[in-house]
Amino acid sequence: MTSPEKPAQPGGKGGQSGEPSDGTPRRGPAPAAGIGRLMGGQPTEKSMDFAGSAKRMLGILRPERALITVVLLLTVASVALSVLGPKILGRATDLIFAGVVGRGFPEGVTKAQAIEAMRQKGDGKAADLLASVHFTPGHGIDFDKVGVVLFWVLLIYVGASLFQLVQARIATTVVQRASFRLRQDVEDKLGRLPLSYFDKQQRGEVLSRATNDIDNIQQALQQTLSQIVTSLLTIVGVLAMMFWISWLLALIALVTVPVSIVIAARIGKRAQPQFVAQWKTTGKLNAHIEEMYTGHSLVKVFGRQKESAETFRKENEDLYAAGFKAQFISGIIQPAMMFIGNLNYVLVAVVGGLRVASGSLSIGDVQAFVQYSRQFSQPLTQVASMANLVQSGVASAERVFELLDAEEQSADAAAPAQPQHVRGEVAFEEVSFRYEADKPLIDGLSLTVSPGQTVAIVGPTGAGKTTLVNLLMRFYEVNDGRITLDGTDIARMSREELRSHIGMVLQDTWLFGGTIAENIAYGANWGASRSDSDKGGGGWREGVSMDKIVEAAKATHVDRFVRTLPDGYDTVIDDEGSNVSVGEKQLITIARAFLAEPEILVLDEATSSVDTRTEVLIQHAMAQLRTGRTSFVIAHRLSTIRDADVILVMESGRIVEQGTHDALLAAEGAYARLYASQFAEPVAGA
């Protein structure tokens, strides 16, 4: 098993950046190097493709086609009942009005006689009005019929509400499942991305896409999916009922629709770029906050609080401006639609009143039509008012899709090779590598390391020391040549198989939130939990035994400080390891590698963060750990590698010297100069 350290960062600490000696960057900055990029920028965003991104965002709902069909059927049923309600309610109004009118005429005459009598008296307009009313002279309001109509209206609206409730529940399930899959896709994608992607991205920016943007997509789908469908079906159903009642009034109501569409489209077109800017700026602000939080000690040490606060203020102002513009511009849609809806309402009321006066429509029909007019304009207003949610969601979707579309690391071979017996022989055969096509770093490097050898790699900053290890781990792929493990080309092996034979300890430590025991056992098929019966000192369920953990801790001198803690190995540390010292964090990561028992060890300045006494102790532990294992040790302190079997001196991606410590000193070459300069500095400083 590999020790789960962070991959060696060519742009990280320790000066082993794989950059030319003049300091010109070979590639983008490492994600953790936030302080160095205090005023860093953001990768340029692609131009926004609203239609394409919106279509793709809806595509994440495709696996839920069956449930979506049920949602549509329930929506149709709910809308149909809701649309039918005003028409039936208009029947109750006609019954009441007919009763009031009938009570005003003497009993015993017919409706036709009563109407004719009114015409003879000169009340022609009133006679035309009452001609469409189904009244019986001498009879008042038929409360039994009115009660039956109201009962049916009640049933219709209750049924519509129940259908809407079930539809909303299922729609929520659809959106939550889609969001779950999208998060899973992003998680899987992050595992397939090459190290170079994270070197060029700010950590907070990636986190923002994986959290904030997906949450925003979920919110947009949740609040608009069923509502838009309901609104569109309501528009169709209401329009049909309006034409059934009066085609003339329906045409009048339709006059305002093109105006509404044009206004909504124009406003939406202006708002969309602002939503893109809003979420882009959100990512930048999150990245800055994350960097300043993780590096707050260095910010204070170097007195960059004011500069950090100024950067935050600027990013915050940019987010405020973009958010304000986006919400304000899109927010204009709703009042504009309401204004147009009110104009439509006035037109319908005036023309409907004239139609009632002429006897062409009943009062109940006009009442129903007025309700339909409101129902017709309301969904238009709702659809328009949801434009800001849709636009915001699409802007976030584009950012997530950009992550999902990022170029992945090359796939493992279909039939991966595997050494029959891993002994730890490593060979670099004419290996060439470059981070950028026109800037070679390693060119034609050849090296053979025998099983069990300890190889120390030294050289100035930017010589390519850590890059060599990155190539061995397949964090990057070689451009030319090949690297073999016991004769097998590692490019033909699966990455998981290759890394299972390599343990790694970096200068930059990594701990996760959990107990010290869990952190040590992480690299050795760690079981996630311990049963109650094990708390007394038994084994760890489905994982390495507690005895093995303690043995590794003792060998690397972790046990001596763990015993001083109140909870011992059950002491919980946070993901930054802030409740243990830097040296203690490094000891824990070394214990992790010790427990993994790999065939190959990679130690990248692994003892740089511990005190001199602890370093001596760890050197003895490392000597025991390296026995029978191939080891690559990258070191700046040359005193720590005197006992290495082979010392490689690298300059500009080439091995310029190799040999033992004594032989290289006797040669009086590059190694001797490095050694002399290192030990001369304290004397000069004195």
Secondary structure per residue as TSV (DSSP state, phi and psi in degrees):
chain	resnum	aa	ss	phi	psi
A	1	M	-	360.0	147.1
A	2	T	-	-83.2	150.7
A	3	S	-	-75.2	129.8
A	4	P	-	-80.1	48.5
A	5	E	-	-74.4	162.6
A	6	K	-	-62.0	144.7
A	7	P	-	-56.1	145.2
A	8	A	-	-59.3	126.3
A	9	Q	-	-96.8	112.1
A	10	P	T	-61.3	-17.5
A	11	G	T	-106.4	13.8
A	12	G	S	-87.0	-156.7
A	13	K	G	-77.0	170.7
A	14	G	G	89.0	-3.4
A	15	G	G	77.6	5.8
A	16	Q	-	-98.7	68.3
A	17	S	-	-93.4	-9.4
A	18	G	-	68.7	24.9
A	19	E	-	-104.3	158.1
A	20	P	-	-64.9	160.7
A	21	S	T	-65.4	-19.1
A	22	D	T	-81.7	-1.1
A	23	G	-	88.6	0.2
A	24	T	-	-68.8	125.1
A	25	P	-	-64.3	139.4
A	26	R	S	-85.6	-22.6
A	27	R	S	-159.8	-172.3
A	28	G	-	-69.1	162.4
A	29	P	-	-70.5	152.7
A	30	A	-	-69.4	150.3
A	31	P	T	-64.6	-29.1
A	32	A	T	-86.7	-6.8
A	33	A	-	-84.4	55.4
A	34	G	T	-68.9	-36.4
A	35	I	G	-66.2	-37.8
A	36	G	G	-67.0	-17.5
A	37	R	G	-117.6	42.2
A	38	L	T	-54.3	-37.7
A	39	M	T	-110.1	24.5
A	40	G	-	-63.1	156.4
A	41	G	-	-94.9	-166.5
A	42	Q	-	-121.9	141.8
A	43	P	-	-57.0	142.4
A	44	T	-	-64.4	130.1
A	45	E	-	-81.4	147.8
A	46	K	-	-70.5	158.8
A	47	S	-	-65.4	144.4
A	48	M	-	-75.8	127.5
A	49	D	-	-110.2	91.1
A	50	F	H	-64.2	-50.3
A	51	A	H	-62.4	-46.8
A	52	G	H	-64.5	-43.1
A	53	S	H	-68.4	-38.9
A	54	A	H	-63.4	-43.6
A	55	K	H	-62.2	-41.0
A	56	R	H	-70.1	-34.4
A	57	M	H	-64.0	-41.2
A	58	L	H	-67.6	-25.7
A	59	G	H	-64.1	-23.5
A	60	I	T	-70.3	-11.9
A	61	L	T	-88.3	-5.2
A	62	R	G	-57.2	-39.8
A	63	P	G	-63.1	-14.2
A	64	E	G	-101.8	31.4
A	65	R	H	-57.8	-40.8
A	66	A	H	-62.5	-47.9
A	67	L	H	-67.1	-36.6
A	68	I	H	-63.3	-37.3
A	69	T	H	-61.5	-43.1
A	70	V	H	-62.0	-41.9
A	71	V	H	-59.4	-43.7
A	72	L	H	-63.6	-42.4
A	73	L	H	-64.7	-43.2
A	74	L	H	-65.5	-37.0
A	75	T	H	-65.4	-43.2
A	76	V	H	-59.4	-44.6
A	77	A	H	-64.2	-43.7
A	78	S	H	-64.7	-44.6
A	79	V	H	-66.1	-40.5
A	80	A	H	-60.4	-43.8
A	81	L	H	-67.5	-41.6
A	82	S	H	-63.0	-38.1
A	83	V	H	-71.6	-32.7
A	84	L	H	-72.8	-26.9
A	85	G	H	-55.3	-53.6
A	86	P	H	-59.5	-35.4
A	87	K	H	-64.2	-44.2
A	88	I	H	-69.0	-38.6
A	89	L	H	-63.1	-33.7
A	90	G	H	-62.2	-31.1
A	91	R	H	-63.1	-38.8
A	92	A	H	-64.1	-40.4
A	93	T	H	-62.4	-42.8
A	94	D	H	-62.9	-38.9
A	95	L	H	-63.9	-43.2
A	96	I	H	-66.2	-44.9
A	97	F	H	-65.4	-37.8
A	98	A	H	-64.3	-38.7
A	99	G	H	-65.6	-41.2
A	100	V	H	-64.5	-41.9
A	101	V	H	-68.8	-45.4
A	102	G	H	-62.5	-32.2
A	103	R	T	-67.5	-19.2
A	104	G	T	-86.3	-2.5
A	105	F	S	-114.2	152.8
A	106	P	-	-69.6	147.7
A	107	E	T	-74.5	145.8
A	108	G	T	106.5	-14.4
A	109	V	S	-99.7	159.2
A	110	T	-	-88.5	169.6
A	111	K	H	-64.0	-41.7
A	112	A	H	-64.0	-40.4
A	113	Q	H	-64.7	-41.2
A	114	A	H	-64.1	-40.6
A	115	I	H	-66.5	-43.1
A	116	E	H	-64.3	-37.2
A	117	A	H	-63.2	-36.8
A	118	M	H	-67.5	-38.8
A	119	R	H	-65.2	-39.3
A	120	Q	H	-66.1	-26.2
A	121	K	T	-82.9	-3.7
A	122	G	T	91.7	9.6
A	123	D	-	-96.3	60.7
A	124	G	H	-66.2	-39.8
A	125	K	H	-67.2	-40.6
A	126	A	H	-66.5	-36.0
A	127	A	H	-64.8	-39.9
A	128	D	H	-63.2	-38.3
A	129	L	H	-63.8	-44.1
A	130	L	H	-80.7	-9.3
A	131	A	H	-64.7	-29.4
A	132	S	T	-91.4	0.9
A	133	V	S	-96.1	128.9
A	134	H	-	-89.3	79.9
A	135	F	-	-113.4	161.0
A	136	T	-	-119.8	115.9
A	137	P	T	-54.0	135.0
A	138	G	T	86.8	-7.0
A	139	H	-	-107.1	136.2
A	140	G	-	-87.9	-155.6
A	141	I	-	-71.5	129.7
A	142	D	-	-88.4	90.9
A	143	F	H	-66.8	-26.6
A	144	D	H	-63.3	-46.8
A	145	K	H	-66.0	-39.9
A	146	V	H	-61.8	-41.5
A	147	G	H	-62.3	-42.1
A	148	V	H	-62.4	-43.7
A	149	V	H	-62.7	-45.5
A	150	L	H	-64.4	-34.2
A	151	F	H	-63.3	-43.4
A	152	W	H	-66.3	-36.8
A	153	V	H	-62.7	-41.1
A	154	L	H	-62.2	-45.4
A	155	L	H	-61.0	-41.7
A	156	I	H	-62.5	-46.0
A	157	Y	H	-71.6	-35.0
A	158	V	H	-64.2	-44.2
A	159	G	H	-61.4	-42.7
A	160	A	H	-61.0	-40.7
A	161	S	H	-66.7	-41.3
A	162	L	H	-64.0	-44.9
A	163	F	H	-59.7	-40.4
A	164	Q	H	-66.2	-37.9
A	165	L	H	-64.1	-48.2
A	166	V	H	-64.5	-40.8
A	167	Q	H	-60.7	-42.3
A	168	A	H	-64.7	-38.7
A	169	R	H	-64.0	-45.5
A	170	I	H	-68.8	-39.6
A	171	A	H	-61.1	-38.1
A	172	T	H	-62.6	-41.5
A	173	T	H	-60.7	-43.6
A	174	V	H	-60.0	-48.0
A	175	V	H	-67.4	-41.8
A	176	Q	H	-65.2	-39.4
A	177	R	H	-65.1	-42.1
A	178	A	H	-63.2	-42.1
A	179	S	H	-64.6	-38.6
A	180	F	H	-60.0	-46.2
A	181	R	H	-66.3	-37.6
A	182	L	H	-64.8	-42.2
A	183	R	H	-62.7	-39.9
A	184	Q	H	-64.8	-40.1
A	185	D	H	-62.1	-41.2
A	186	V	H	-66.4	-42.4
A	187	E	H	-61.1	-46.0
A	188	D	H	-63.5	-38.4
A	189	K	H	-64.1	-42.3
A	190	L	H	-59.6	-32.9
A	191	G	H	-73.3	-19.3
A	192	R	H	-100.3	-5.7
A	193	L	S	-77.4	144.9
A	194	P	-	-74.7	162.5
A	195	L	H	-59.8	-31.5
A	196	S	H	-62.4	-29.9
A	197	Y	H	-64.2	-46.8
A	198	F	H	-71.5	-25.2
A	199	D	H	-65.3	-25.7
A	200	K	T	-102.8	1.8
A	201	Q	S	-120.8	144.5
A	202	Q	-	-75.1	139.6
A	203	R	H	-59.7	-44.4
A	204	G	H	-63.1	-31.7
A	205	E	H	-66.7	-43.7
A	206	V	H	-64.6	-42.7
A	207	L	H	-62.2	-38.2
A	208	S	H	-63.6	-39.9
A	209	R	I	-67.2	-37.9
A	210	A	I	-78.9	-16.7
A	211	T	I	-119.8	-69.7
A	212	N	I	-59.4	-46.0
A	213	D	I	-68.4	-39.8
A	214	I	H	-67.1	-39.2
A	215	D	H	-61.0	-39.2
A	216	N	H	-67.9	-38.7
A	217	I	H	-61.7	-44.1
A	218	Q	H	-60.6	-44.7
A	219	Q	H	-63.5	-42.1
A	220	A	H	-63.1	-44.6
A	221	L	H	-67.1	-41.5
A	222	Q	H	-62.1	-42.0
A	223	Q	H	-88.4	-13.1
A	224	T	H	-117.7	-26.2
A	225	L	H	-56.2	-64.0
A	226	S	H	-70.9	-32.8
A	227	Q	H	-67.5	-40.4
A	228	I	H	-66.1	-42.9
A	229	V	H	-62.3	-45.1
A	230	T	H	-60.7	-43.9
A	231	S	H	-64.7	-43.2
A	232	L	H	-65.8	-43.2
A	233	L	H	-65.8	-36.3
A	234	T	H	-63.0	-42.1
A	235	I	H	-59.7	-45.4
A	236	V	H	-64.9	-47.8
A	237	G	H	-64.5	-44.1
A	238	V	H	-65.0	-40.2
A	239	L	H	-61.5	-40.3
A	240	A	H	-63.3	-43.5
A	241	M	H	-66.2	-36.3
A	242	M	H	-64.9	-42.3
A	243	F	H	-67.1	-32.4
A	244	W	H	-65.1	-40.8
A	245	I	H	-75.3	-50.3
A	246	S	-	-159.3	113.4
A	247	W	H	-66.2	-29.6
A	248	L	H	-67.2	-48.1
A	249	L	H	-64.9	-33.8
A	250	A	H	-64.2	-41.8
A	251	L	H	-64.5	-38.9
A	252	I	H	-62.1	-41.9
A	253	A	H	-64.8	-32.2
A	254	L	H	-76.3	-16.2
A	255	V	T	-59.2	-35.3
A	256	T	H	-82.8	-11.3
A	257	V	H	-63.9	-50.9
A	258	P	H	-57.6	-37.5
A	259	V	H	-62.5	-42.9
A	260	S	H	-62.5	-43.4
A	261	I	H	-63.5	-44.3
A	262	V	H	-62.9	-44.6
A	263	I	H	-64.3	-46.0
A	264	A	H	-62.6	-41.0
A	265	A	H	-65.6	-42.6
A	266	R	H	-66.7	-42.7
A	267	I	H	-67.5	-42.0
A	268	G	H	-61.8	-36.7
A	269	K	H	-64.8	-33.6
A	270	R	H	-78.1	-28.3
A	271	A	H	-80.5	-32.3
A	272	Q	H	-57.8	-46.3
A	273	P	H	-59.4	-30.2
A	274	Q	H	-70.2	-35.6
A	275	F	H	-67.4	-39.1
A	276	V	H	-60.0	-45.9
A	277	A	H	-64.8	-36.2
A	278	Q	H	-61.1	-48.7
A	279	W	H	-77.0	-29.2
A	280	K	H	-64.6	-44.6
A	281	T	H	-68.5	-33.6
A	282	T	H	-59.2	-43.2
A	283	G	H	-62.4	-42.1
A	284	K	H	-65.0	-41.3
A	285	L	H	-66.2	-42.0
A	286	N	H	-61.6	-41.6
A	287	A	H	-61.3	-43.7
A	288	H	H	-64.7	-44.3
A	289	I	H	-63.0	-43.0
A	290	E	H	-62.1	-42.6
A	291	E	H	-66.9	-42.7
A	292	M	H	-69.4	-31.1
A	293	Y	H	-72.0	-47.9
A	294	T	H	-69.5	-25.9
A	295	G	T	-112.1	28.2
A	296	H	H	-63.0	-31.3
A	297	S	H	-64.9	-44.8
A	298	L	H	-68.2	-34.6
A	299	V	H	-59.2	-42.6
A	300	K	H	-72.3	-40.8
A	301	V	H	-60.3	-41.8
A	302	F	T	-93.6	9.7
A	303	G	T	63.1	38.1
A	304	R	-	-102.1	19.4
A	305	Q	H	-61.0	-44.3
A	306	K	H	-64.8	-42.4
A	307	E	H	-65.5	-39.8
A	308	S	H	-63.6	-44.5
A	309	A	H	-64.3	-36.6
A	310	E	H	-67.3	-40.2
A	311	T	H	-63.4	-43.8
A	312	F	H	-60.5	-43.9
A	313	R	H	-60.4	-42.9
A	314	K	H	-64.8	-47.9
A	315	E	H	-63.6	-38.6
A	316	N	H	-66.3	-39.9
A	317	E	H	-66.0	-39.5
A	318	D	H	-62.4	-41.4
A	319	L	H	-66.5	-40.2
A	320	Y	H	-62.1	-45.6
A	321	A	H	-64.4	-46.2
A	322	A	H	-66.2	-42.5
A	323	G	H	-65.5	-40.9
A	324	F	H	-64.1	-46.9
A	325	K	H	-61.9	-43.9
A	326	A	H	-61.9	-48.5
A	327	Q	H	-71.4	-37.6
A	328	F	H	-67.9	-47.5
A	329	I	H	-63.9	-47.3
A	330	S	H	-68.7	-28.4
A	331	G	H	-69.5	-17.6
A	332	I	T	-67.9	-24.9
A	333	I	H	-59.2	-46.7
A	334	Q	H	-63.4	-51.1
A	335	P	H	-62.6	-33.3
A	336	A	H	-64.1	-42.6
A	337	M	H	-67.8	-36.6
A	338	M	H	-64.7	-39.4
A	339	F	H	-62.3	-45.8
A	340	I	H	-64.7	-38.2
A	341	G	H	-63.2	-38.8
A	342	N	H	-67.2	-38.1
A	343	L	H	-60.2	-42.8
A	344	N	H	-62.3	-40.5
A	345	Y	H	-62.0	-43.4
A	346	V	H	-62.5	-45.4
A	347	L	H	-60.3	-45.1
A	348	V	H	-63.9	-43.2
A	349	A	H	-63.2	-42.3
A	350	V	H	-67.5	-51.7
A	351	V	H	-66.4	-38.3
A	352	G	H	-63.3	-40.2
A	353	G	H	-61.6	-40.0
A	354	L	H	-65.0	-37.3
A	355	R	H	-68.3	-35.8
A	356	V	H	-67.5	-41.9
A	357	A	H	-63.5	-30.7
A	358	S	T	-86.2	-3.8
A	359	G	T	83.1	6.2
A	360	S	S	-77.0	-26.5
A	361	L	S	-134.4	151.9
A	362	S	-	-85.5	163.0
A	363	I	H	-63.1	-38.1
A	364	G	H	-62.3	-39.3
A	365	D	H	-66.4	-40.5
A	366	V	H	-66.3	-40.5
A	367	Q	H	-59.6	-46.9
A	368	A	H	-61.3	-40.1
A	369	F	H	-66.5	-38.8
A	370	V	H	-61.6	-41.0
A	371	Q	H	-63.8	-41.6
A	372	Y	H	-65.3	-34.0
A	373	S	H	-62.4	-42.7
A	374	R	H	-64.7	-44.4
A	375	Q	H	-63.7	-30.6
A	376	F	H	-73.7	-41.4
A	377	S	H	-78.2	-29.7
A	378	Q	H	-62.5	-50.0
A	379	P	H	-63.9	-31.9
A	380	L	H	-61.7	-43.0
A	381	T	H	-65.5	-40.0
A	382	Q	H	-64.5	-44.2
A	383	V	H	-61.3	-42.1
A	384	A	H	-67.2	-39.9
A	385	S	H	-70.1	-23.0
A	386	M	T	-82.0	-1.0
A	387	A	H	-59.4	-37.2
A	388	N	H	-66.3	-37.7
A	389	L	H	-65.8	-43.8
A	390	V	H	-63.2	-46.7
A	391	Q	H	-64.1	-40.5
A	392	S	H	-65.3	-42.7
A	393	G	H	-63.6	-41.6
A	394	V	H	-66.0	-38.3
A	395	A	H	-61.3	-42.5
A	396	S	H	-68.5	-39.1
A	397	A	H	-60.6	-38.9
A	398	E	H	-63.5	-37.6
A	399	R	H	-67.9	-40.0
A	400	V	H	-68.3	-41.0
A	401	F	H	-66.5	-31.8
A	402	E	H	-63.0	-38.8
A	403	L	H	-66.2	-44.6
A	404	L	H	-66.4	-25.3
A	405	D	T	-91.4	-1.9
A	406	A	S	-60.9	147.7
A	407	E	-	-64.9	130.3
A	408	E	-	-92.1	164.1
A	409	Q	-	-67.7	153.7
A	410	S	-	-59.7	142.7
A	411	A	-	-71.7	152.6
A	412	D	-	-66.6	158.7
A	413	A	-	-60.4	146.2
A	414	A	S	-59.1	-39.5
A	415	A	S	-121.0	81.0
A	416	P	-	-61.8	142.0
A	417	A	-	-81.9	160.0
A	418	Q	-	-151.9	125.6
A	419	P	-	-59.2	140.7
A	420	Q	S	-64.0	-40.3
A	421	H	S	-143.9	116.8
A	422	V	-	-82.4	114.3
A	423	R	-	-103.9	-22.3
A	424	G	-	105.2	17.9
A	425	E	-	-81.0	122.7
A	426	V	E	-119.8	133.0
A	427	A	E	-133.0	129.3
A	428	F	E	-100.0	121.1
A	429	E	E	-117.3	103.4
A	430	E	E	49.0	48.3
A	431	V	E	-80.1	130.9
A	432	S	E	-126.3	142.8
A	433	F	E	-154.0	146.7
A	434	R	-	-149.9	142.7
A	435	Y	S	-77.8	-34.3
A	436	E	B	-123.7	142.0
A	437	A	T	-55.8	-35.3
A	438	D	T	-96.6	8.8
A	439	K	B	-132.7	87.3
A	440	P	-	-65.3	144.3
A	441	L	S	-115.8	-55.5
A	442	I	E	-113.4	131.4
A	443	D	E	-137.2	111.7
A	444	G	E	64.6	40.0
A	445	L	E	-83.8	130.5
A	446	S	E	-126.0	137.0
A	447	L	E	-161.8	137.3
A	448	T	E	-125.4	126.9
A	449	V	E	-115.9	121.2
A	450	S	-	-77.1	154.9
A	451	P	T	-57.3	135.1
A	452	G	T	84.7	-6.1
A	453	Q	-	-76.3	148.3
A	454	T	E	-105.6	116.8
A	455	V	E	-109.7	119.9
A	456	A	E	-98.6	136.9
A	457	I	E	-118.4	121.1
A	458	V	E	-129.8	166.7
A	459	G	-	153.9	168.7
A	460	P	S	-68.9	168.7
A	461	T	T	-59.0	133.7
A	462	G	T	84.9	10.1
A	463	A	S	-76.4	-20.3
A	464	G	S	106.8	18.0
A	465	K	H	-64.7	-53.9
A	466	T	H	-68.6	-31.8
A	467	T	H	-60.0	-37.1
A	468	L	H	-59.7	-43.6
A	469	V	H	-68.6	-39.6
A	470	N	H	-58.9	-37.8
A	471	L	H	-69.3	-38.8
A	472	L	H	-62.9	-39.2
A	473	M	H	-80.0	-7.4
A	474	R	T	62.4	32.8
A	475	F	S	-70.9	-28.6
A	476	Y	S	-131.3	154.6
A	477	E	-	-100.5	143.1
A	478	V	-	-68.2	149.5
A	479	N	S	-82.2	-38.5
A	480	D	E	-142.3	159.8
A	481	G	E	79.5	-165.7
A	482	R	E	-155.5	161.1
A	483	I	E	-121.1	132.7
A	484	T	E	-119.3	149.1
A	485	L	E	-118.6	110.3
A	486	D	T	52.0	42.6
A	487	G	T	85.9	-7.0
A	488	T	E	-99.5	126.8
A	489	D	E	-62.0	121.3
A	490	I	G	-65.7	-20.3
A	491	A	G	-68.4	-20.3
A	492	R	G	-92.9	-7.5
A	493	M	S	-90.9	154.6
A	494	S	-	-72.6	147.3
A	495	R	H	-60.9	-39.2
A	496	E	H	-62.7	-43.8
A	497	E	H	-64.2	-44.3
A	498	L	H	-60.4	-49.6
A	499	R	H	-73.5	-16.9
A	500	S	T	-68.7	-15.7
A	501	H	T	-101.1	3.3
A	502	I	E	-123.7	129.2
A	503	G	E	-106.2	143.0
A	504	M	E	-136.1	134.5
A	505	V	E	-128.9	122.1
A	506	L	-	-104.9	166.5
A	507	Q	S	-65.9	-38.9
A	508	D	S	-86.1	111.0
A	509	T	-	-78.2	156.6
A	510	W	-	-138.8	122.2
A	511	L	-	-126.0	150.6
A	512	F	-	-109.6	164.5
A	513	G	S	-66.8	113.5
A	514	G	E	170.5	-173.2
A	515	T	E	-77.9	164.7
A	516	I	H	-63.3	-40.1
A	517	A	H	-61.3	-41.8
A	518	E	H	-64.6	-38.8
A	519	N	H	-66.8	-38.5
A	520	I	H	-67.9	-41.3
A	521	A	H	-82.7	-0.1
A	522	Y	T	-58.1	-36.8
A	523	G	T	-89.6	9.0
A	524	A	T	-128.6	54.8
A	525	N	T	54.4	52.6
A	526	W	-	-64.5	131.5
A	527	G	-	-82.5	138.7
A	528	A	S	-71.5	-24.0
A	529	S	-	-144.8	167.8
A	530	R	-	-121.7	131.9
A	531	S	-	-71.9	159.8
A	532	D	G	-59.5	-35.1
A	533	S	G	-68.9	-17.1
A	534	D	G	-88.1	-10.0
A	535	K	T	-66.0	-18.0
A	536	G	T	-83.2	3.0
A	537	G	T	120.0	14.8
A	538	G	-	-82.3	-160.4
A	539	G	-	-80.3	166.1
A	540	W	-	-97.6	123.2
A	541	R	T	-58.8	132.2
A	542	E	T	58.4	21.3
A	543	G	S	-148.0	-159.8
A	544	V	-	-75.6	150.5
A	545	S	-	-73.9	157.3
A	546	M	H	-64.9	-32.4
A	547	D	H	-61.6	-40.3
A	548	K	H	-65.2	-39.0
A	549	I	H	-62.3	-46.1
A	550	V	H	-66.1	-38.2
A	551	E	H	-61.2	-45.2
A	552	A	H	-64.6	-38.9
A	553	A	H	-65.2	-39.9
A	554	K	H	-67.2	-39.9
A	555	A	H	-64.8	-28.6
A	556	T	T	-108.7	12.6
A	557	H	T	66.1	25.5
A	558	V	-	-80.0	-35.3
A	559	D	H	-58.2	-34.3
A	560	R	H	-64.7	-34.0
A	561	F	H	-95.0	-23.0
A	562	V	H	-66.6	-36.5
A	563	R	T	-63.7	-21.9
A	564	T	T	-83.5	-10.3
A	565	L	S	-83.5	146.4
A	566	P	T	-57.4	-40.3
A	567	D	T	-100.9	5.7
A	568	G	G	57.2	-129.3
A	569	Y	G	-72.1	-12.9
A	570	D	G	-89.8	6.4
A	571	T	-	-64.0	127.4
A	572	V	E	-90.1	128.3
A	573	I	E	-114.3	151.1
A	574	D	-	-83.4	175.8
A	575	D	T	-68.4	-16.5
A	576	E	T	-95.4	-7.2
A	577	G	-	63.3	32.3
A	578	S	T	-72.8	-15.8
A	579	N	T	-95.6	11.2
A	580	V	S	-132.3	157.8
A	581	S	-	-74.3	167.9
A	582	V	H	-61.3	-43.9
A	583	G	H	-64.4	-39.6
A	584	E	H	-66.4	-36.5
A	585	K	H	-61.6	-41.8
A	586	Q	H	-65.5	-38.6
A	587	L	H	-62.1	-39.4
A	588	I	H	-64.3	-41.3
A	589	T	H	-68.1	-33.0
A	590	I	H	-68.7	-40.3
A	591	A	H	-61.9	-36.4
A	592	R	H	-60.5	-45.7
A	593	A	H	-67.3	-37.2
A	594	F	H	-60.0	-44.2
A	595	L	H	-69.2	-28.2
A	596	A	H	-68.3	-26.0
A	597	E	-	50.3	56.1
A	598	P	-	-81.6	165.3
A	599	E	S	-78.5	-26.1
A	600	I	E	-126.0	134.8
A	601	L	E	-113.0	138.6
A	602	V	E	-123.0	117.9
A	603	L	E	-118.9	105.4
A	604	D	E	-100.3	90.6
A	605	E	S	51.6	49.0
A	606	A	T	-71.8	-19.1
A	607	T	T	-108.6	15.9
A	608	S	T	-70.6	-20.1
A	609	S	T	-102.6	9.1
A	610	V	S	-111.7	161.8
A	611	D	-	-74.2	169.1
A	612	T	H	-61.1	-43.7
A	613	R	H	-64.0	-45.7
A	614	T	H	-65.3	-34.2
A	615	E	H	-62.6	-40.4
A	616	V	H	-63.4	-43.2
A	617	L	H	-63.3	-42.1
A	618	I	H	-67.7	-34.6
A	619	Q	H	-59.7	-40.5
A	620	H	H	-65.6	-41.6
A	621	A	H	-65.0	-38.6
A	622	M	H	-68.1	-35.2
A	623	A	H	-61.5	-41.9
A	624	Q	H	-67.2	-41.3
A	625	L	H	-65.3	-36.0
A	626	R	H	-77.5	-11.4
A	627	T	T	-59.1	121.4
A	628	G	T	78.2	5.3
A	629	R	S	-122.7	146.1
A	630	T	E	-77.4	130.4
A	631	S	E	-129.2	136.4
A	632	F	E	-113.9	119.3
A	633	V	E	-117.6	116.9
A	634	I	E	-98.2	123.4
A	635	A	-	-142.2	146.1
A	636	H	S	-101.3	-34.2
A	637	R	-	-82.7	103.6
A	638	L	G	-67.1	-18.5
A	639	S	G	-66.7	-20.9
A	640	T	G	-85.0	-6.6
A	641	I	G	-121.2	17.8
A	642	R	T	-60.5	-32.3
A	643	D	T	-90.4	6.5
A	644	A	-	-64.3	144.7
A	645	D	S	-65.5	-40.5
A	646	V	E	-138.6	135.2
A	647	I	E	-113.5	124.2
A	648	L	E	-102.9	129.7
A	649	V	E	-106.5	118.7
A	650	M	E	-110.1	141.0
A	651	E	E	-143.1	125.4
A	652	S	T	54.3	41.5
A	653	G	T	80.5	7.4
A	654	R	E	-123.2	150.4
A	655	I	E	-87.0	111.0
A	656	V	E	-94.6	-22.1
A	657	E	E	-150.1	150.8
A	658	Q	E	-153.1	147.0
A	659	G	E	158.6	-171.5
A	660	T	-	-81.7	168.5
A	661	H	H	-57.1	-49.6
A	662	D	H	-66.2	-41.0
A	663	A	H	-65.2	-40.1
A	664	L	H	-69.9	-36.2
A	665	L	H	-65.0	-39.7
A	666	A	H	-67.0	-29.5
A	667	A	H	-70.9	-19.7
A	668	E	T	54.5	43.5
A	669	G	S	-106.7	-142.6
A	670	A	H	-62.0	-41.4
A	671	Y	H	-64.7	-43.3
A	672	A	H	-61.5	-38.4
A	673	R	H	-67.1	-42.4
A	674	L	H	-60.2	-45.0
A	675	Y	H	-64.2	-44.5
A	676	A	H	-65.4	-42.3
A	677	S	H	-66.2	-34.3
A	678	Q	H	-69.7	-41.0
A	679	F	H	-88.9	-10.2
A	680	A	H	-82.4	-24.5
A	681	E	H	-60.3	-45.8
A	682	P	H	-61.8	-36.3
A	683	V	H	-65.4	-44.2
A	684	A	H	-64.0	-38.3
A	685	G	H	-67.1	-29.8
A	686	A	-	-70.1	360.0
